[in-house]
Amino acid sequence: MEQDYIKLIFGLKLKQIRTERGLSLFGLSKLSGLSKSYLNEIEKGKKYPKPDKIASLSEHLEVSYDDLVSLKLDKNLAPIGEILQSKLLKEIPLELFGIQESTLIDIISNAPVKVTAFISTIIEIAKNYNFSRENFFLASVRSFQEANNNYFDDLEQSVLKFAKTYHIDLSKEITAQELEEILVEEYGYNINNEELEAHSELDNLRSIFVPKTKTLLITKSIDDAQRAFIYAKELAYNYLNITERLYTFSWIKFDSFDEVLNNFYASYFAGSLIIPRNSIVADLKQIFNQKKFNEKEFRALLLKYNASPESVYQRLTNILPKDFKLKDLFFLRFSHKVNTDDFTLNKELHLSKQQSPRASETNEHYCRRWASLKVLDAINQNNSEHEFSVQISNYKDQDQQYLVLASATKDPFKKYRNRSISVGIKLNGQSERKLNFINHKSIEKVDVSVTCERCNILDCEVRKTPPTVLESQQKEQKTAKVVRDIQNKYSS
């Protein structure tokens, strides 16, 4: 068992016993002859005392030596012990948020009963909502993106250096062929386009990398944009000297949080390479400076780069906060099974904590007035290749409005499924200054809610179910009001 774990458990037990005896660190120091600073180091899990010092502590705390050194914890500390032993704290990317593991341990040791109750609650919630290790890691990466406004200048600069080193002209469309040449000539890759086609079980995988022979197995069925993105990710892993990485795309297995985080880094690098910052900023300025939203120009922007519409929308979430100071935005990706009522929110990013929707409403019916779902209905009905919509979504109950840009395309990897991608930009003083077209009458304003169950739009023509949650809340409010009125009546 790890020495760190043993130290932490001993420190927690010592502090618990000391506080139960009503002793301060100074008091225990006087009794045991050990310095206050040394005892403090022990309780924080930084030091483990020698046997003679443990004997002195057990004597003055009136607890047996064996109980003090035992790793068995009482019911107040047991859940904490399980978490420490499972190495969960080492899996959580605490350093990304400026948190030290010792800080959490200190919090735990100061209020073990309260923290234990909190941890037990979190574990119970995770079980009830099927919150897996994968969900946890992805949520951690999203938090990391949100904390940095989803812009990482070190990766942007790395792309510029990479392009200069390999003479890539970022003012022109980047093809899969020129990226493949770098992989093969510079990094010794072997590209295999045949193997994956022979395995029907792997129809959801686009690539597999075999590090021992530097073989990249890649499916032939993908288009040049998808191939370019995969190549760009492989170049990122090599150029950034990333060793802890995922070997399949889309990924099916991971062993550590670092692999998930590095997958994000490589994806960011790929997006930045294929959709260069200077180019897309210039394109967006051209669109934003016009008094009327030019849909034709925006559609052209989606087609300008050797990238999928999803990659372009993702890139907007890097560029808008940094270069246009539009930080209150969200990104959503929905999947829809053709001719069904199955809409799944399977990717989301909220650069401000206030935006809706979120995937937590999975058991309710998402608002059918959203642009995200409208374009899915349109592509389903028209059997087209790409549907686009722009609207101002007015969340009446939240007193917030968003300009929402949404596209729907066929899912290239799943039969009978379409997907939509959307970016929502909160309307405020900053967005009105940056988006000249925002008040033009051509942009439809639509009252929306989060889910049908919580919606107060009574005359909604696309409602899928009654507002049961809202009605329940209103009933509770009326009941509370009657109770208050009765209390006031009999209080005078």
C-alpha positions as CSV (number, residue, x, y, z in Angstrom):
1,M,0.0,0.0,0.0
2,E,1.3,3.5,-0.8
3,Q,3.1,5.3,1.9
4,D,1.2,8.5,1.2
5,Y,-2.1,6.8,1.9
6,I,-0.7,5.4,5.2
7,K,0.5,8.9,6.3
8,L,-2.9,10.5,5.4
9,I,-4.9,7.9,7.3
10,F,-2.6,8.2,10.4
11,G,-2.9,12.0,10.2
12,L,-6.7,11.9,10.0
13,K,-7.0,9.5,12.9
14,L,-4.6,11.5,15.0
15,K,-6.5,14.7,14.5
16,Q,-9.8,13.0,15.1
17,I,-8.7,11.5,18.4
18,R,-7.0,14.7,19.5
19,T,-10.1,16.8,18.9
20,E,-12.3,14.2,20.6
21,R,-10.1,14.6,23.7
22,G,-10.5,18.4,23.5
23,L,-6.8,19.0,22.9
24,S,-5.3,21.7,20.8
25,L,-2.0,21.1,18.9
26,F,-0.3,23.1,21.6
27,G,-1.8,21.0,24.3
28,L,-0.9,17.7,22.7
29,S,2.6,19.1,22.1
30,K,3.0,19.7,25.9
31,L,1.7,16.3,26.8
32,S,3.8,14.3,24.2
33,G,6.9,16.4,24.1
34,L,6.6,16.5,20.3
35,S,6.8,20.0,18.7
36,K,3.5,21.6,17.5
37,S,4.9,22.0,14.0
38,Y,5.8,18.4,13.8
39,L,2.4,17.3,15.0
40,N,0.8,19.6,12.4
41,E,2.9,17.9,9.7
42,I,1.7,14.5,10.8
43,E,-1.9,15.5,10.8
44,K,-1.6,16.9,7.3
45,G,-0.3,13.5,6.1
46,K,3.2,14.9,5.3
47,K,5.1,12.9,8.0
48,Y,4.8,9.5,9.7
49,P,6.2,9.3,13.2
50,K,8.7,6.7,14.4
51,P,7.5,3.9,16.7
52,D,8.7,5.6,19.9
53,K,6.8,8.8,19.0
54,I,3.7,6.7,18.2
55,A,4.0,5.0,21.6
56,S,4.2,8.4,23.3
57,L,1.1,9.6,21.4
58,S,-0.9,6.5,22.2
59,E,0.0,6.8,25.9
60,H,-1.1,10.5,26.2
61,L,-4.2,10.1,24.0
62,E,-5.2,7.0,25.9
63,V,-5.6,4.9,22.8
64,S,-3.8,1.6,22.1
65,Y,-0.7,1.6,19.8
66,D,-2.4,-1.0,17.5
67,D,-5.6,1.1,17.1
68,L,-3.5,4.2,16.3
69,V,-1.5,2.6,13.5
70,S,-4.4,0.5,12.2
71,L,-5.7,1.5,8.8
72,K,-9.2,0.7,9.9
73,L,-11.4,3.8,10.1
74,D,-14.6,4.5,12.1
75,K,-17.8,5.3,10.3
76,N,-17.1,9.0,10.3
77,L,-13.9,8.6,8.3
78,A,-14.6,5.4,6.4
79,P,-15.9,7.0,3.1
80,I,-12.8,9.3,3.1
81,G,-10.6,6.3,3.5
82,E,-12.2,4.6,0.6
83,I,-11.6,7.7,-1.6
84,L,-8.0,8.0,-0.5
85,Q,-7.3,4.3,-1.1
86,S,-9.0,4.4,-4.5
87,K,-6.6,7.2,-5.6
88,L,-9.5,9.2,-6.8
89,L,-7.9,12.5,-5.6
90,K,-4.9,11.7,-7.8
91,E,-7.2,11.1,-10.8
92,I,-9.0,14.5,-10.3
93,P,-7.1,17.2,-12.2
94,L,-6.8,19.4,-9.1
95,E,-3.7,21.2,-10.3
96,L,-5.7,22.5,-13.3
97,F,-7.8,24.6,-10.9
98,G,-4.9,25.6,-8.6
99,I,-6.0,23.2,-5.9
100,Q,-3.4,21.2,-4.0
101,E,-4.3,17.7,-2.7
102,S,-3.1,18.7,0.7
103,T,-5.7,21.5,0.7
104,L,-8.5,19.0,0.3
105,I,-7.0,16.8,2.9
106,D,-6.9,19.8,5.3
107,I,-10.6,20.5,4.6
108,I,-11.4,16.9,5.2
109,S,-9.5,16.7,8.4
110,N,-11.1,19.9,9.7
111,A,-14.7,18.8,9.2
112,P,-14.7,15.0,8.7
113,V,-18.3,14.4,9.5
114,K,-19.6,17.1,7.2
115,V,-17.2,16.1,4.4
116,T,-18.1,12.5,4.8
117,A,-21.8,13.3,4.4
118,F,-21.0,15.3,1.3
119,I,-18.9,12.6,-0.2
120,S,-21.5,10.0,0.5
121,T,-24.1,12.2,-1.2
122,I,-22.0,12.7,-4.3
123,I,-21.4,8.9,-4.5
124,E,-25.1,8.3,-4.2
125,I,-25.9,10.9,-6.9
126,A,-23.3,9.4,-9.2
127,K,-24.9,6.0,-8.8
128,N,-28.5,7.2,-9.4
129,Y,-27.5,9.3,-12.5
130,N,-25.1,6.7,-13.9
131,F,-22.3,9.1,-13.6
132,S,-19.3,7.1,-14.8
133,R,-15.6,7.6,-14.5
134,E,-15.8,8.7,-18.2
135,N,-18.5,11.3,-17.4
136,F,-16.4,12.6,-14.5
137,F,-13.2,13.0,-16.6
138,L,-15.1,14.7,-19.5
139,A,-16.8,17.1,-17.0
140,S,-13.4,17.9,-15.6
141,V,-12.1,18.8,-19.1
142,R,-15.2,21.0,-19.7
143,S,-14.5,22.8,-16.4
144,F,-10.9,23.3,-17.5
145,Q,-12.1,24.8,-20.8
146,E,-14.6,27.0,-19.1
147,A,-12.0,28.3,-16.7
148,N,-9.8,29.4,-19.6
149,N,-12.7,30.7,-21.8
150,N,-11.8,27.7,-24.1
151,Y,-8.8,29.6,-25.5
152,F,-5.2,28.3,-25.1
153,D,-2.6,30.6,-26.4
154,D,0.3,28.1,-26.0
155,L,-1.4,25.7,-28.4
156,E,-2.2,28.5,-30.8
157,Q,1.5,29.5,-30.8
158,S,2.6,25.9,-31.2
159,V,0.5,25.6,-34.4
160,L,2.2,28.7,-35.8
161,K,5.6,27.3,-35.0
162,F,4.6,23.9,-36.5
163,A,3.4,25.6,-39.7
164,K,6.6,27.6,-40.0
165,T,8.8,24.5,-39.4
166,Y,7.0,22.4,-42.1
167,H,6.3,25.3,-44.5
168,I,2.5,25.0,-44.3
169,D,0.7,27.9,-45.8
170,L,-2.0,28.8,-43.4
171,S,-3.7,31.1,-45.9
172,K,-4.6,28.2,-48.1
173,E,-6.9,25.1,-47.5
174,I,-4.9,22.4,-45.7
175,T,-5.3,19.0,-47.3
176,A,-5.0,15.5,-45.7
177,Q,-2.3,14.7,-48.3
178,E,0.2,17.3,-47.1
179,L,-0.4,16.3,-43.5
180,E,0.1,12.7,-44.3
181,E,3.4,13.5,-46.0
182,I,4.7,15.0,-42.7
183,L,3.5,12.0,-40.7
184,V,5.3,9.6,-43.0
185,E,8.5,11.5,-43.8
186,E,9.1,13.2,-40.5
187,Y,7.6,10.8,-37.9
188,G,8.0,7.5,-39.7
189,Y,4.3,6.6,-39.8
190,N,2.8,3.7,-41.8
191,I,-0.7,4.5,-43.1
192,N,-3.0,1.4,-43.6
193,N,-6.3,2.1,-45.4
194,E,-7.4,-1.5,-45.7
195,E,-7.4,-3.3,-42.3
196,L,-10.4,-1.5,-40.6
197,E,-12.6,-2.2,-43.6
198,A,-12.3,-5.9,-43.0
199,H,-13.9,-5.7,-39.5
200,S,-17.6,-4.9,-39.4
201,E,-17.4,-4.7,-35.5
202,L,-15.2,-1.5,-35.9
203,D,-17.7,0.4,-38.0
204,N,-17.8,3.2,-35.4
205,L,-14.0,3.6,-35.4
206,R,-12.3,6.0,-37.7
207,S,-8.7,5.1,-36.8
208,I,-6.4,3.0,-34.6
209,F,-2.8,3.8,-33.9
210,V,-0.3,1.0,-33.1
211,P,2.7,2.7,-31.4
212,K,5.1,-0.2,-31.7
213,T,5.2,0.0,-35.5
214,K,3.9,3.5,-35.8
215,T,1.0,2.2,-37.9
216,L,-2.1,4.3,-38.3
217,L,-5.0,2.2,-39.4
218,I,-7.6,4.5,-40.9
219,T,-11.0,3.8,-42.5
220,K,-11.4,4.5,-46.2
221,S,-15.0,5.6,-45.9
222,I,-14.2,9.0,-44.3
223,D,-13.9,12.2,-46.4
224,D,-10.8,14.4,-46.8
225,A,-11.8,16.7,-43.9
226,Q,-12.2,13.9,-41.5
227,R,-8.9,12.4,-42.6
228,A,-7.1,15.7,-42.2
229,F,-8.4,16.1,-38.7
230,I,-7.1,12.6,-37.7
231,Y,-3.7,13.4,-39.2
232,A,-3.6,16.7,-37.5
233,K,-4.3,15.1,-34.1
234,E,-1.5,12.6,-34.7
235,L,0.9,15.4,-35.6
236,A,-0.1,17.2,-32.4
237,Y,0.7,14.1,-30.3
238,N,4.2,14.0,-31.9
239,Y,5.0,17.7,-32.2
240,L,3.8,18.4,-28.6
241,N,5.7,15.3,-27.3
242,I,2.6,13.8,-25.8
243,T,3.1,10.2,-24.7
244,E,0.0,9.5,-22.6
245,R,-2.6,9.4,-25.3
246,L,-5.6,7.5,-26.6
247,Y,-5.0,5.1,-29.5
248,T,-8.5,5.0,-31.1
249,F,-10.7,7.6,-32.7
250,S,-13.4,7.9,-31.6
251,W,-12.0,6.6,-28.3
252,I,-13.3,3.5,-26.7
253,K,-11.0,3.0,-23.7
254,F,-8.8,5.2,-21.5
255,D,-6.6,4.4,-18.5
256,S,-6.0,7.9,-17.0
257,F,-7.3,11.4,-16.9
258,D,-4.1,12.6,-18.7
259,E,-5.1,10.6,-21.7
260,V,-8.5,12.4,-21.8
261,L,-6.9,15.8,-21.3
262,N,-4.2,15.2,-23.9
263,N,-6.9,14.1,-26.4
264,F,-8.5,17.5,-25.9
265,Y,-5.1,19.2,-26.4
266,A,-4.5,17.3,-29.6
267,S,-8.0,18.1,-30.9
268,Y,-7.5,21.8,-30.1
269,F,-4.2,21.8,-32.0
270,A,-5.9,20.1,-35.0
271,G,-8.7,22.6,-35.1
272,S,-6.3,25.5,-34.8
273,L,-4.1,24.1,-37.6
274,I,-7.0,23.4,-40.1
275,I,-8.9,26.5,-39.2
276,P,-6.2,29.2,-38.6
277,R,-7.1,31.9,-36.2
278,N,-6.2,34.9,-38.3
279,S,-8.2,33.7,-41.2
280,I,-11.4,32.9,-39.3
281,V,-11.2,36.1,-37.3
282,A,-11.1,38.1,-40.6
283,D,-14.1,36.1,-42.0
284,L,-16.1,36.7,-38.8
285,K,-15.3,40.5,-38.8
286,Q,-16.6,40.7,-42.3
287,I,-19.9,39.0,-41.3
288,F,-20.3,40.8,-38.0
289,N,-19.7,44.3,-39.4
290,Q,-22.8,44.1,-41.7
291,K,-26.1,45.6,-40.7
292,K,-28.0,42.5,-41.9
293,F,-26.9,38.9,-41.1
294,N,-25.6,37.4,-44.3
295,E,-26.5,33.8,-44.3
296,K,-24.8,33.1,-47.6
297,E,-21.5,34.4,-46.3
298,F,-21.8,32.3,-43.1
299,R,-22.6,29.2,-45.1
300,A,-19.5,30.0,-47.2
301,L,-17.5,30.3,-44.0
302,L,-18.6,26.8,-43.0
303,L,-17.4,25.4,-46.4
304,K,-14.2,27.5,-46.6
305,Y,-11.9,25.2,-44.6
306,N,-11.2,21.5,-45.0
307,A,-13.2,20.8,-41.9
308,S,-16.7,19.6,-40.9
309,P,-19.3,22.2,-39.8
310,E,-18.9,20.9,-36.3
311,S,-15.2,21.7,-36.3
312,V,-15.9,25.2,-37.5
313,Y,-18.6,25.7,-34.7
314,Q,-16.1,24.3,-32.2
315,R,-13.5,26.8,-33.4
316,L,-16.0,29.6,-32.9
317,T,-15.9,28.8,-29.1
318,N,-12.1,29.5,-29.1
319,I,-12.2,32.6,-31.2
320,L,-15.3,34.5,-30.0
321,P,-14.2,34.8,-26.4
322,K,-10.7,35.8,-27.2
323,D,-10.9,38.0,-30.3
324,F,-14.4,39.4,-29.9
325,K,-14.7,39.3,-26.1
326,L,-18.0,37.4,-26.5
327,K,-17.5,35.1,-23.4
328,D,-21.1,34.3,-22.5
329,L,-21.8,31.6,-25.0
330,F,-22.7,27.9,-25.2
331,F,-22.0,25.1,-27.7
332,L,-24.4,22.1,-28.2
333,R,-24.4,19.0,-30.3
334,F,-27.6,17.0,-30.6
335,S,-28.1,13.6,-32.2
336,H,-31.4,12.6,-33.7
337,K,-32.6,9.2,-34.9
338,V,-34.5,9.7,-38.2
339,N,-38.3,9.5,-37.9
340,T,-38.3,9.2,-34.1
341,D,-38.7,11.6,-31.2
342,D,-35.2,10.7,-29.9
343,F,-33.1,13.9,-29.4
344,T,-29.9,13.3,-27.5
345,L,-27.7,16.1,-26.2
346,N,-24.3,14.4,-26.4
347,K,-21.9,17.3,-26.2
348,E,-22.1,20.7,-24.5
349,L,-19.9,23.6,-23.4
350,H,-21.0,26.6,-21.3
351,L,-18.4,29.4,-21.0
352,S,-20.7,31.1,-18.6
353,K,-22.3,29.0,-15.9
354,Q,-25.8,30.5,-16.5
355,Q,-26.7,29.2,-19.9
356,S,-29.3,26.7,-20.7
357,P,-29.8,24.0,-21.9
358,R,-27.7,21.4,-20.1
359,A,-27.8,17.6,-20.5
360,S,-29.2,17.2,-16.9
361,E,-32.7,17.4,-18.4
362,T,-32.3,14.1,-20.1
363,N,-35.5,12.7,-18.7
364,E,-37.6,15.6,-20.0
365,H,-38.5,16.9,-23.4
366,Y,-36.1,19.5,-24.7
367,C,-37.8,22.7,-26.1
368,R,-38.8,22.1,-29.7
369,R,-38.5,25.8,-30.4
370,W,-34.7,25.7,-30.2
371,A,-32.8,26.3,-33.4
372,S,-30.8,23.1,-32.6
373,L,-33.9,21.0,-32.9
374,K,-35.6,22.9,-35.7
375,V,-32.7,22.2,-38.1
376,L,-32.9,18.5,-37.2
377,D,-36.6,18.5,-38.1
378,A,-35.8,20.3,-41.3
379,I,-33.0,17.9,-42.5
380,N,-35.3,15.0,-41.6
381,Q,-38.2,16.3,-43.6
382,N,-36.2,17.6,-46.6
383,N,-33.6,14.8,-46.7
384,S,-31.0,17.5,-47.4
385,E,-27.3,17.5,-46.8
386,H,-27.2,20.7,-44.6
387,E,-29.8,22.8,-42.9
388,F,-29.0,26.1,-41.3
389,S,-31.0,28.4,-39.0
390,V,-30.4,31.6,-37.1
391,Q,-32.7,33.0,-34.4
392,I,-32.8,35.0,-31.2
393,S,-33.9,32.7,-28.4
394,N,-35.7,34.5,-25.7
395,Y,-35.8,32.6,-22.4
396,K,-38.7,34.4,-20.8
397,D,-38.5,32.8,-17.4
398,Q,-34.7,33.6,-17.1
399,D,-34.9,37.1,-18.7
400,Q,-32.0,36.2,-21.1
401,Q,-31.7,36.2,-24.9
402,Y,-29.2,34.5,-27.1
403,L,-28.3,34.7,-30.8
404,V,-28.2,31.1,-31.9
405,L,-26.5,29.8,-35.0
406,A,-27.4,26.2,-35.8
407,S,-26.5,23.6,-38.5
408,A,-27.7,20.1,-39.1
409,T,-25.9,17.5,-41.2
410,K,-26.2,13.8,-41.7
411,D,-24.1,11.8,-39.2
412,P,-21.3,10.3,-41.4
413,F,-20.7,7.4,-38.9
414,K,-24.2,6.3,-38.0
415,K,-27.0,5.2,-40.3
416,Y,-30.4,6.9,-39.9
417,R,-29.0,9.6,-37.6
418,N,-28.6,13.3,-38.1
419,R,-26.8,15.7,-35.8
420,S,-27.0,19.4,-35.1
421,I,-24.4,21.8,-33.9
422,S,-25.2,25.2,-32.5
423,V,-23.5,28.2,-30.8
424,G,-25.5,30.6,-28.7
425,I,-24.2,34.1,-27.9
426,K,-25.8,35.9,-25.0
427,L,-27.2,39.3,-26.0
428,N,-25.8,42.1,-23.9
429,G,-23.9,45.4,-24.4
430,Q,-20.8,43.7,-25.7
431,S,-22.6,41.5,-28.2
432,E,-24.6,44.4,-29.5
433,R,-21.4,46.4,-30.1
434,K,-19.7,43.5,-31.9
435,L,-22.7,42.2,-33.9
436,N,-24.0,45.0,-36.1
437,F,-26.9,42.9,-37.4
438,I,-28.2,41.9,-34.0
439,N,-31.2,44.2,-34.1
440,H,-32.1,43.7,-37.7
441,K,-35.8,42.7,-38.2
442,S,-34.7,39.8,-40.5
443,I,-33.6,37.7,-37.4
444,E,-36.6,35.9,-35.9
445,K,-37.1,36.3,-32.2
446,V,-38.6,33.1,-30.6
447,D,-39.8,32.6,-27.0
448,V,-38.2,29.4,-25.7
449,S,-37.9,27.4,-22.6
450,V,-35.6,24.6,-21.4
451,T,-37.9,21.6,-21.4
452,C,-41.6,21.2,-22.1
453,E,-42.1,20.1,-18.5
454,R,-40.9,23.5,-17.2
455,C,-42.3,25.7,-20.0
456,N,-44.7,28.6,-19.3
457,I,-45.5,29.2,-23.0
458,L,-49.1,28.0,-22.8
459,D,-50.0,28.3,-26.5
460,C,-46.9,26.5,-27.8
461,E,-47.7,24.7,-31.0
462,V,-44.9,22.2,-30.8
463,R,-45.2,21.2,-27.1
464,K,-44.6,17.4,-26.6
465,T,-45.9,17.1,-23.0
466,P,-47.8,19.2,-20.5
467,P,-45.8,21.5,-18.1
468,T,-45.9,19.0,-15.3
469,V,-42.9,20.3,-13.4
470,L,-44.0,23.9,-13.7
471,E,-47.6,23.1,-12.6
472,S,-46.2,21.2,-9.6
473,Q,-44.0,24.2,-8.6
474,Q,-47.0,26.6,-9.0
475,K,-49.2,24.4,-6.8
476,E,-46.5,24.3,-4.1
477,Q,-46.3,28.1,-4.3
478,K,-50.0,28.5,-4.0
479,T,-50.1,26.1,-1.0
480,A,-47.3,28.0,0.7
481,K,-49.1,31.3,0.2
482,V,-52.3,29.9,1.7
483,V,-50.4,28.6,4.7
484,R,-48.7,32.0,5.2
485,D,-52.1,33.8,4.9
486,I,-53.6,31.5,7.6
487,Q,-50.6,32.0,9.9
488,N,-50.9,35.8,9.5
489,K,-54.6,35.6,10.1
490,Y,-54.2,33.8,13.4
491,S,-51.1,35.7,14.5
492,S,-52.9,39.0,15.0
